[in-house]
Amino acid sequence: MQLTQDPSTALQQARTEDLTSEEIIEYGCVSNTEQSILKLLCGPGCHLLEGSRGVGKSMLLRLAELSLDKTFPVEKVVGVYVNFKTSILLENDRFSSEYYSFKIWVMAKVLQAFTNKLLELGLIEGESTLDPYNRLLNVNDINTYGKSLDQKIIKLQKLALTKDDEERRVIESEIGTDFAGTFNNVELITETIREVCNKIKLKRIVFLFDEAAHTFIPEQQKIFFEMVKLLHGDVVSIKVAVYPGVTSYGGNFEYGQDAIPIPLERYDMYTATSREGLKAFFRQLLQKRLGKSPLAKTFFSKGEVLDLAIYLSNGNPRAFLHIMSKLERDKEFSTRNAILATSEYVENELVIYHKELSKRLPKLSNIVDLGYDVLRHYVVGEIQKKNEGKAPNFRKQTVFFTLEKECHFRIHRAMQLLCYSGLITKMGLVKIRDRKTAQRYAINLGIIVTDKAFAKPFARQPVDAIKLISKDDYREFYATDQTFEELVQVHNDSLPPCTNCGRERENPQHAGCPYCMVPYPKDSILPTLLDDAIDKLAIPQIVLRSVQVDGRYEKVKDILFTTLEQLQSVYLIGPVRSRILRNAAEEYISG
């Protein structure tokens, strides 16, 4: 295989957003599992591609789009990828008192992506094709229309960040109430899209929505899924990437009815067959990144160490690339270093991300802390005791635990957030005592090894312990657990009282005071995130050091509001690393 760039850079491109279309085709790995998912993503209907961070949702959405591009001349089905990553810039904002900036922004993004794809495929020609656009904004040139949409989207984002009343009025005037009214009307935009599809005789349009249910705040998520329900139907199919445990679908959108979930996880490595499938997938991923380079020969020459890195990534491609990138930098490919690289990833990526949820989800900050405390300071220790208790033969090891349904609701909610962060994974219902069933969870193998939760004889060779893990062996936790009760009390909510009447806040989910009916103030975390130092970004150390030495870009907002060309003026920052920087900044503010 002829690589388009050096192997170390290819390992650093851990996010799909860092890749060009050509690199996505070059690096994309499609096993039987991915092939069946791609078939659903390219077909009719409304689906939810559900999986945790870094598991490959964006890659599959992009592969689906590129697959539809390839088959378009025959199938006449168009795939349109839409990324909503910067939606946090419109948090809690309205355009005047009548329209939501968020709703206008979403529909503008959708129509912009739709129009750009039709232009890319050479499908917009002649006045009849332009008629629907004419009625929307009274334009005769589709290229002018595209530029106009882009300008409106940027102005909507700027409006949301503007505090000065006079400046806001100027921006609102530039956007225009006609534009706001038009794009606030989902049905009108939907009918325009369908009319254009019929005019150019498309069989189907497939919208692939990425970073939607993840980046939108709960209020926006509910609005978004109402919009999805209106947009979907007839020639329009919709696929949405979602995260387990934290998505708010609202009362008008039924999970499983209005959209069919497609689970995407690669964590099941607890049978010989599933382990072999996992190893084959990740070896293919690594081979595509490294080709026949000397680095590839180094990695593949030590199969047992490579197997360990695959297992410790917990089946997560992004985690795997982070671990392999560190091993490449350290120039030591050994079991010891694979464990150290995993520990660094767990502490600097997974744990920090989970703790940052307290800022991103302030209403749930106590539950975020509760979950981390329960996992790292109680459950992992109990798992270690259970594994050590298998002496002297050690024929089984476990990473599993169950929670009785009657456990405190805060414990269950905390587990959902731990799943979202990738620290644990849901593994289905199992039987426990008294003929009851309970939810079973698997702890991330990176945490198990970092916290030394396998029995001591496996400390230096955790692969041996991983091969002994049994799904039928788990530590059961019950509602009567005294430690759970104590931890719930330690992490009890402490909310400021109502600023109007002074009464204590009884429920963190209430938007306003139930006594005086005054809304509680909403403190946006966006200004804080934008002002954070760039060392908070998940970027390779070589990239961080280059930018810090340059000195021009010290904060997240400096990266976010700088062109890629300007970033490339930094020493050692080229086209690939500038994309890595920009995407890391966007992901940081979006969560």
Solvent accessible surface area in square Angstrom, and as a share of the most:
residue,aa,sasa,rsa
1,M,104,0.46
2,Q,163,0.72
3,L,32,0.16
4,T,93,0.54
5,Q,35,0.16
6,D,74,0.38
7,P,29,0.18
8,S,28,0.18
9,T,12,0.07
10,A,1,0.00
11,L,1,0.00
12,Q,17,0.08
13,Q,0,0.00
14,A,15,0.12
15,R,14,0.05
16,T,16,0.09
17,E,35,0.15
18,D,1,0.00
19,L,8,0.04
20,T,50,0.29
21,S,40,0.26
22,E,125,0.56
23,E,13,0.06
24,I,0,0.00
25,I,110,0.56
26,E,37,0.17
27,Y,5,0.02
28,G,6,0.05
29,C,11,0.06
30,V,53,0.31
31,S,43,0.28
32,N,137,0.70
33,T,77,0.45
34,E,3,0.01
35,Q,105,0.47
36,S,63,0.40
37,I,9,0.05
38,L,15,0.08
39,K,161,0.68
40,L,80,0.40
41,L,0,0.00
42,C,25,0.15
43,G,11,0.11
44,P,87,0.54
45,G,26,0.25
46,C,9,0.05
47,H,13,0.06
48,L,0,0.00
49,L,0,0.00
50,E,35,0.16
51,G,1,0.01
52,S,15,0.10
53,R,34,0.13
54,G,11,0.10
55,V,3,0.01
56,G,18,0.17
57,K,11,0.05
58,S,18,0.11
59,M,30,0.14
60,L,3,0.01
61,L,0,0.00
62,R,39,0.14
63,L,20,0.10
64,A,0,0.00
65,E,18,0.08
66,L,29,0.14
67,S,46,0.30
68,L,10,0.05
69,D,34,0.18
70,K,172,0.73
71,T,56,0.33
72,F,17,0.07
73,P,92,0.58
74,V,125,0.72
75,E,82,0.37
76,K,85,0.36
77,V,8,0.05
78,V,1,0.01
79,G,0,0.00
80,V,2,0.01
81,Y,40,0.15
82,V,4,0.02
83,N,36,0.18
84,F,0,0.00
85,K,5,0.02
86,T,26,0.15
87,S,0,0.00
88,I,11,0.06
89,L,7,0.03
90,L,1,0.00
91,E,29,0.13
92,N,76,0.39
93,D,16,0.08
94,R,104,0.38
95,F,3,0.01
96,S,51,0.33
97,S,103,0.66
98,E,122,0.55
99,Y,40,0.15
100,Y,81,0.31
101,S,0,0.00
102,F,4,0.02
103,K,49,0.21
104,I,0,0.00
105,W,0,0.00
106,V,2,0.01
107,M,1,0.00
108,A,0,0.00
109,K,40,0.17
110,V,1,0.00
111,L,0,0.00
112,Q,28,0.12
113,A,20,0.15
114,F,1,0.00
115,T,1,0.00
116,N,74,0.38
117,K,9,0.04
118,L,0,0.00
119,L,60,0.30
120,E,121,0.54
121,L,50,0.25
122,G,44,0.42
123,L,35,0.17
124,I,19,0.10
125,E,128,0.57
126,G,53,0.51
127,E,145,0.65
128,S,70,0.45
129,T,8,0.04
130,L,26,0.13
131,D,54,0.28
132,P,2,0.01
133,Y,0,0.00
134,N,43,0.22
135,R,159,0.58
136,L,16,0.08
137,L,43,0.21
138,N,132,0.68
139,V,27,0.16
140,N,122,0.62
141,D,67,0.35
142,I,16,0.08
143,N,90,0.46
144,T,69,0.40
145,Y,0,0.00
146,G,15,0.14
147,K,140,0.59
148,S,26,0.17
149,L,0,0.00
150,D,62,0.32
151,Q,107,0.48
152,K,35,0.15
153,I,9,0.05
154,I,96,0.49
155,K,57,0.24
156,L,0,0.00
157,Q,33,0.15
158,K,109,0.46
159,L,0,0.00
160,A,22,0.17
161,L,66,0.33
162,T,14,0.08
163,K,175,0.74
164,D,80,0.41
165,D,95,0.49
166,E,100,0.45
167,E,75,0.34
168,R,50,0.18
169,R,140,0.51
170,V,72,0.42
171,I,8,0.04
172,E,36,0.16
173,S,85,0.55
174,E,86,0.39
175,I,1,0.01
176,G,21,0.20
177,T,94,0.55
178,D,120,0.62
179,F,5,0.02
180,A,0,0.00
181,G,25,0.24
182,T,22,0.13
183,F,0,0.00
184,N,33,0.17
185,N,63,0.32
186,V,2,0.01
187,E,95,0.43
188,L,77,0.38
189,I,0,0.00
190,T,3,0.01
191,E,96,0.43
192,T,9,0.05
193,I,0,0.00
194,R,40,0.14
195,E,54,0.24
196,V,0,0.00
197,C,0,0.00
198,N,87,0.45
199,K,81,0.34
200,I,35,0.18
201,K,162,0.69
202,L,11,0.05
203,K,121,0.51
204,R,40,0.15
205,I,0,0.00
206,V,0,0.00
207,F,0,0.00
208,L,0,0.00
209,F,2,0.01
210,D,3,0.02
211,E,15,0.07
212,A,0,0.00
213,A,0,0.00
214,H,19,0.08
215,T,7,0.04
216,F,4,0.02
217,I,32,0.16
218,P,55,0.35
219,E,77,0.34
220,Q,7,0.03
221,Q,7,0.03
222,K,93,0.39
223,I,37,0.19
224,F,2,0.01
225,F,0,0.00
226,E,69,0.31
227,M,6,0.03
228,V,2,0.01
229,K,96,0.41
230,L,83,0.41
231,L,4,0.02
232,H,60,0.27
233,G,20,0.19
234,D,118,0.61
235,V,21,0.12
236,V,1,0.01
237,S,3,0.02
238,I,0,0.00
239,K,0,0.00
240,V,0,0.00
241,A,2,0.02
242,V,0,0.00
243,Y,17,0.07
244,P,35,0.22
245,G,35,0.33
246,V,25,0.15
247,T,24,0.14
248,S,29,0.19
249,Y,33,0.13
250,G,27,0.26
251,G,82,0.79
252,N,89,0.46
253,F,7,0.03
254,E,104,0.46
255,Y,100,0.38
256,G,32,0.31
257,Q,141,0.63
258,D,40,0.21
259,A,1,0.01
260,I,102,0.52
261,P,41,0.26
262,I,8,0.04
263,P,101,0.63
264,L,2,0.01
265,E,59,0.27
266,R,28,0.10
267,Y,43,0.16
268,D,53,0.28
269,M,0,0.00
270,Y,15,0.06
271,T,70,0.40
272,A,66,0.51
273,T,114,0.67
274,S,31,0.20
275,R,27,0.10
276,E,101,0.45
277,G,44,0.42
278,L,12,0.06
279,K,31,0.13
280,A,64,0.49
281,F,18,0.07
282,F,0,0.00
283,R,66,0.24
284,Q,70,0.31
285,L,12,0.06
286,L,0,0.00
287,Q,71,0.31
288,K,44,0.19
289,R,10,0.04
290,L,0,0.00
291,G,1,0.01
292,K,157,0.67
293,S,15,0.10
294,P,110,0.69
295,L,35,0.18
296,A,3,0.03
297,K,140,0.59
298,T,64,0.37
299,F,2,0.01
300,F,63,0.26
301,S,85,0.55
302,K,88,0.37
303,G,24,0.23
304,E,109,0.49
305,V,5,0.03
306,L,0,0.00
307,D,21,0.11
308,L,1,0.01
309,A,0,0.00
310,I,0,0.00
311,Y,2,0.01
312,L,4,0.02
313,S,2,0.01
314,N,18,0.09
315,G,1,0.01
316,N,23,0.12
317,P,17,0.11
318,R,37,0.13
319,A,3,0.03
320,F,0,0.00
321,L,3,0.02
322,H,45,0.20
323,I,1,0.01
324,M,0,0.00
325,S,6,0.04
326,K,29,0.12
327,L,2,0.01
328,E,21,0.10
329,R,84,0.31
330,D,64,0.33
331,K,159,0.67
332,E,75,0.34
333,F,12,0.05
334,S,29,0.18
335,T,24,0.14
336,R,155,0.57
337,N,9,0.04
338,A,0,0.00
339,I,32,0.16
340,L,82,0.41
341,A,1,0.01
342,T,1,0.00
343,S,26,0.17
344,E,64,0.29
345,Y,25,0.10
346,V,1,0.01
347,E,63,0.28
348,N,82,0.42
349,E,38,0.17
350,L,11,0.06
351,V,7,0.04
352,I,83,0.42
353,Y,21,0.08
354,H,0,0.00
355,K,101,0.43
356,E,29,0.13
357,L,2,0.01
358,S,27,0.18
359,K,60,0.25
360,R,36,0.13
361,L,41,0.20
362,P,75,0.47
363,K,79,0.34
364,L,19,0.10
365,S,30,0.20
366,N,33,0.17
367,I,10,0.05
368,V,1,0.01
369,D,61,0.31
370,L,2,0.01
371,G,0,0.00
372,Y,32,0.12
373,D,27,0.14
374,V,0,0.00
375,L,1,0.00
376,R,35,0.13
377,H,130,0.58
378,Y,32,0.12
379,V,0,0.00
380,V,6,0.04
381,G,34,0.33
382,E,27,0.12
383,I,0,0.00
384,Q,42,0.18
385,K,132,0.56
386,K,58,0.25
387,N,0,0.00
388,E,51,0.23
389,G,61,0.59
390,K,52,0.22
391,A,59,0.45
392,P,119,0.75
393,N,96,0.49
394,F,29,0.12
395,R,185,0.68
396,K,91,0.38
397,Q,0,0.00
398,T,0,0.00
399,V,0,0.00
400,F,0,0.00
401,F,1,0.00
402,T,1,0.00
403,L,1,0.00
404,E,13,0.06
405,K,126,0.54
406,E,104,0.47
407,C,7,0.04
408,H,80,0.36
409,F,136,0.57
410,R,28,0.10
411,I,0,0.00
412,H,47,0.21
413,R,67,0.24
414,A,0,0.00
415,M,2,0.01
416,Q,61,0.27
417,L,0,0.00
418,L,0,0.00
419,C,10,0.06
420,Y,12,0.05
421,S,1,0.00
422,G,17,0.16
423,L,0,0.00
424,I,2,0.01
425,T,20,0.12
426,K,99,0.42
427,M,22,0.10
428,G,37,0.35
429,L,112,0.56
430,V,22,0.12
431,K,158,0.67
432,I,15,0.08
433,R,128,0.47
434,D,111,0.58
435,R,238,0.87
436,K,79,0.33
437,T,53,0.31
438,A,0,0.00
439,Q,30,0.13
440,R,27,0.10
441,Y,6,0.02
442,A,4,0.03
443,I,1,0.00
444,N,11,0.06
445,L,0,0.00
446,G,0,0.00
447,I,0,0.00
448,I,0,0.00
449,V,15,0.08
450,T,28,0.16
451,D,43,0.23
452,K,147,0.62
453,A,0,0.00
454,F,13,0.05
455,A,1,0.00
456,K,154,0.65
457,P,88,0.55
458,F,23,0.10
459,A,61,0.48
460,R,206,0.75
461,Q,92,0.41
462,P,3,0.02
463,V,21,0.12
464,D,70,0.36
465,A,0,0.00
466,I,0,0.00
467,K,107,0.45
468,L,59,0.29
469,I,7,0.04
470,S,22,0.14
471,K,59,0.25
472,D,119,0.62
473,D,15,0.08
474,Y,38,0.15
475,R,63,0.23
476,E,48,0.21
477,F,1,0.01
478,Y,28,0.11
479,A,36,0.28
480,T,108,0.63
481,D,23,0.12
482,Q,109,0.49
483,T,42,0.24
484,F,7,0.03
485,E,82,0.37
486,E,91,0.41
487,L,25,0.12
488,V,6,0.04
489,Q,126,0.56
490,V,109,0.63
491,H,30,0.14
492,N,77,0.39
493,D,36,0.19
494,S,102,0.66
495,L,44,0.22
496,P,85,0.53
497,P,63,0.40
498,C,4,0.02
499,T,113,0.66
500,N,91,0.47
501,C,55,0.33
502,G,46,0.45
503,R,126,0.46
504,E,121,0.54
505,R,44,0.16
506,E,131,0.59
507,N,56,0.29
508,P,18,0.11
509,Q,105,0.47
510,H,74,0.33
511,A,65,0.51
512,G,21,0.20
513,C,3,0.02
514,P,70,0.44
515,Y,104,0.40
516,C,39,0.23
517,M,151,0.67
518,V,51,0.29
519,P,102,0.64
520,Y,14,0.05
521,P,82,0.52
522,K,120,0.51
523,D,121,0.63
524,S,49,0.32
525,I,25,0.13
526,L,7,0.03
527,P,70,0.44
528,T,70,0.41
529,L,0,0.00
530,L,16,0.08
531,D,65,0.34
532,D,19,0.10
533,A,50,0.39
534,I,4,0.02
535,D,80,0.41
536,K,97,0.41
537,L,10,0.05
538,A,28,0.22
539,I,17,0.09
540,P,20,0.13
541,Q,86,0.38
542,I,52,0.26
543,V,0,0.00
544,L,17,0.08
545,R,132,0.48
546,S,11,0.07
547,V,0,0.00
548,Q,91,0.40
549,V,132,0.76
550,D,51,0.26
551,G,36,0.35
552,R,125,0.46
553,Y,20,0.08
554,E,111,0.50
555,K,78,0.33
556,V,0,0.00
557,K,71,0.30
558,D,42,0.22
559,I,0,0.00
560,L,15,0.08
561,F,120,0.50
562,T,14,0.08
563,T,70,0.41
564,L,56,0.28
565,E,129,0.58
566,Q,97,0.43
567,L,0,0.00
568,Q,63,0.28
569,S,70,0.45
570,V,3,0.02
571,Y,171,0.65
572,L,84,0.42
573,I,6,0.03
574,G,26,0.25
575,P,84,0.53
576,V,27,0.16
577,R,37,0.13
578,S,0,0.00
579,R,47,0.17
580,I,3,0.01
581,L,0,0.00
582,R,47,0.17
583,N,14,0.07
584,A,2,0.02
585,A,0,0.00
586,E,37,0.16
587,E,16,0.07
588,Y,21,0.08
589,I,0,0.00
590,S,9,0.06
591,G,3,0.03
